[in-house]
Amino acid sequence: MSDTVERFSNRVENYVKYRPDYPREIIPFLAANCGLTIDSVVADVGCGTGISSRMFLDNGNRVIGVEPNAAMRDAAVGQLAEYPRFSIVEGTSAATTLPDAGVDIVTAAQAFHWFEPVATRREFARILKPDGYVVLIWNIRQLDTTPFLIEYEAFLQKFGNDYNFVRHENITERELAAFFQKEYGLATFANVQIFDFEGLKGRMLSSSYMPNENSPIYGTMIEELRALFAKHAENGRIEVFYDTNVYFSQL
């Protein structure tokens, strides 16, 4: 557990700057399908630097971030200082420290694949109100829809340390069904980031599986990334497309 908690500690600055946001169309969708209102209390578990929390705060919700990593918590406090309805606690998906039946929605964005599912389900059921919902969200980078994305995926496979092991695409329908233990819904939204080279480099380095500046292969990796960018960029920009998947169900 400590390894998964701490593996992002040296990635926080790039995480804040370069991780993708979430489509705001998610909010009216949750209002229509999960009973979200501005009065709903949201627990954002594994909230990281607060990217997903901001979406609900902009909707007027009270959001309680739950995050085990101290550097991530500090970043979230700084990033969301303008929102008086945001608070954050040190906790995990299996031990949030939140009271019983106190939240309307538990969300986990880009985080569920790090959780221990049995203990997490028990904890989510404890903190949710009886009619509350669990909402799991992932930005899934498209792998083969553009020539750049095809070559970028090969680049990550080449240089990533444990890329195939930790990638969130490893969560299967069977695992989701075992977690929800009932029929669940899925909605998909389009998402895109547009980067210059420094942005693409920062986005890559925000991923815990990529070598950092202390690695002996770092220089080679950056030069190959620069060549890849130069090959595919148009007007000094590159597009990274995502499918944002939203899974939702009551427990």
N, C-alpha and C positions, 0 to 999 in steps of 0.2 A: 504493500500500500504506500509506503513512504517513497518508493521509487516513482510511482505514478503521480504522487502529490508534488514532488520536487522537480520533475523532469522539465517543467516549464519555467523554473525560477530565473534562468538566464535568458529567457525569450520574451520577457514581459514588454520591453520597449517596442520590439517589432510586432508583437501581438497587438498592442494598442494601436499602432499606426497602420497596420497592413492586413489584419484579418478582415474578411468580408462582413458587412452588416447583414441584416435580415430584411426581406421585402416587407414593407409596411402593409401590404395586402393581407398579411397573416392576421392582423388585428381584427378587421371586420369579419374574416372567416371564423375566428374563434368566438366572436360575438354571436354569430349565427349558429355555430355548431357546438360550442362548449359553454354557453351562458356567460361569456365574459362581458362585464360592464365596467364602468369607471370605478365602481365601488368594490370590485373584486380584489382580494388580496392574493398576490402572486409570490410563491417561493421559487426563486431561480436558483436551482441546485447545480453546483459546479459553475457558478456565474463568471468565473475568471475575472477579466478586467471590466466586465459590465456591459459588453456589447449587446447581449440579448436583453439585459435588464432595461436598457434605454428605450427599447421598443414599447415596453409596457408602461414605463414612466411617462413617455410622451402621450400615452393614452389617458393619463391621469391616475393610474393604479398605484396603490401602495405595493412596493416590491421589497422583499427580504431576500438579499443575496446570501447564499450559503457557499463558502469556498474554503478549502483546507489550506491553500497555499498563501503564505503571508505576503509575498511580493505581489501576487495577483490581487489580494484583498486591498492592499495599499493603492494599487493602480485603480481599482474600481472606485474607491473612496475619492480619489483625485479626479477621475474622469466624470463622476456623477455628483460632484459637490453642489451643483446648481439645483439638484432635485431633493427637496426636503422630505419627499415620501419614500426615499431609498434608505435602507439600513442594511448592514451586512454582519454576518456572524461567522465565526470559525466553526466549521462543521463538515461532515461528509454526507454522502448520499444515504449511508446506513445509520448515521447518527447526526441529524441536522441540528439538534438542540432546540428545535421549535416546539411549541406546545401542541397538545392533542387538538385535532379538528379545528385548526385555526386559519387554514388557507383555502381559497376557492380553486386555485390552479397551482399545480406543481409543474414547472417546466425545467427541462434540461436541454440546453442548446450546445451541440458539439461536444457533449460530455458523457453521454450515457454509456458509451463503449468502454469507459474507464470504471464503471460501477460494478459492484458485486450484486447480481440481479435479485437473489432471494432476499437478502437483508435489505436491499433498497426498496423492493416492493412492500415489504412489511413496514418500513419507515414512512414511505409515501402514503400508504393507507392510514397510518396513524395520524399524520399531520393534516390530511385532507378532511374537509367537511364531507358529510355523507353524500352529497350530490356533486362533489368536486371532480375535476378532470386532471389527468396526467397528459402533458403535451411534450413530446420529444421532437427536437428539431435538429436537422443537419443540413449544412451547405455541402452538397456533393459536387465536387469539381468534375466537369465533363472530361472524359478521357480521350475521345476520338472524333469530336465534331469539327475540329479545325486541324490543319497541318501542324500548327504550333502546339496544340494540346496533345497531339499524338507524340511529338518529339519531347515535350516537357515531361510526360509520363515516363518515357524511357529514361530521361535524365534523372528523375527521382528514383526510379528503380535502380539505376546505376550507383548513385551516391548515398541513398538513404540507408541509415544504420539498421533499423528494424521496421522499415516501411511497411512491408507486407503483413507484419505481425500486429501492428498497432492501428492500422488504418480503420476508420469507422465503417467503411463498407463491409467489414467482416461481420457486422450485426445482420443476422438473417431473419427472414420472416418467421422461422420456427422459434428463434430466440425472443422475438417480439411477442409472438403468440403465447409463449411460456410466461413472459413477464406480465402481460395484460390479463391473461387467463380468460379472455372473452373476446368477442369481435372488436376490432379496432378500426379506426378510419385513417385514411392517408390522403393528403392533398399535396400537390407539387406546384411550386412557384418558380418563375424564372428569375435569375440573379446574375449579375455580371460585375466584374471589377476591371478598371482600365488603368494600366500601370505604365510609367516610364521604367527605365532599367533599375533605378534605385528602389522603386516600389516593388518590382518583381523580385529583386534580391531580398528585400525585407520580408515580403510574403513568404518566400521559401524558407528564410531563416527563422520565421515564427513557428515552424513545425518542429516538434521535439525530436523527430527521427533524422533531421538533417545535421551534418557536421557543423560545428561552430568554428569561430576564428582560431581556436586552439588546436584544431585537427591538422595533421600533416597534409591532408588532401584538400584543405580549404582553398588554397590558391588555384589549384587545378580546377576545382569545382566552379569557382567564380568565373574563371576564364571560359569554361565551356558554357556557362549560363549566359555570359556576355555574347558569345558567338551565336547562341540560339536566339537570343533577343534580336541581334542585328539581322539575322536571317529572315525573321518573320515580322518585325515591327513595321508599322505604317505610321509615318509622320511622328516617329519617336514614341509610339505607344503600342501596347499589346493588350488584347482582350482575353480575360479568363472568365469562362462561362460556368455557371453552377446551376444545378437543380436543387432548390431548397425543399426538402421533404419534411412534412409535418405529420407526425403520427399522434393520434389522440384517442383516449378512451377513459371511461370511469373504471375504478377498481372495485 
